[in-house]
Amino acid sequence: MRWFVIFADQPGAVVELYEPGDLLARFDIASQLGHIANRKIKGMWIIRPEGWRDDVMRVHGSVPAEISARFYADQRHRGR
């Protein structure tokens, strides 16, 4: 899995985080706290490489439109 974040102090930069342990749990904690390492989160998402494209597993906050669209498309696809 890969974790990406956009910090409020750098809204134009997407940063990939490399965190040990359970990324989903860390993501959930960061989304509740609203910050990572004292940096306010604007938006973040986790993807899982799957086949020919990446599967967007989770989103939080303001994420790029493409990521949001893929996340909701993936959610609809999983529901079938």
C-alpha positions, 0 to 999 in steps of 0.5 A, a space after each residue: 500500500 502507498 499513503 499520500 498526503 497534502 499538507 495545509 502549509 504546502 497545498 500544491 505538493 503531494 507527499 508520499 509517506 513511508 510509515 512502518 506498521 499498519 498503514 490503515 490504522 495510522 491513516 485513521 488516527 491521522 484523519 481523527 487528529 487532523 495532523 501528522 508530525 504537527 503538520 495540518 492535513 489538507 487531504 490524504 489517501 491510500 492506494 493499493 496496487 492492483 492489476 492495471 491501475 491502483 485501487 484507492 482504498 481510503 480518502 480523507 479531506 480535500 483530495 485531487 478530483 481524480 483521486 476522489 472520482 476513482 475512490 467512489 468508482 471503486 466503492 461502487 464496483 466493490 458493492 456489486 
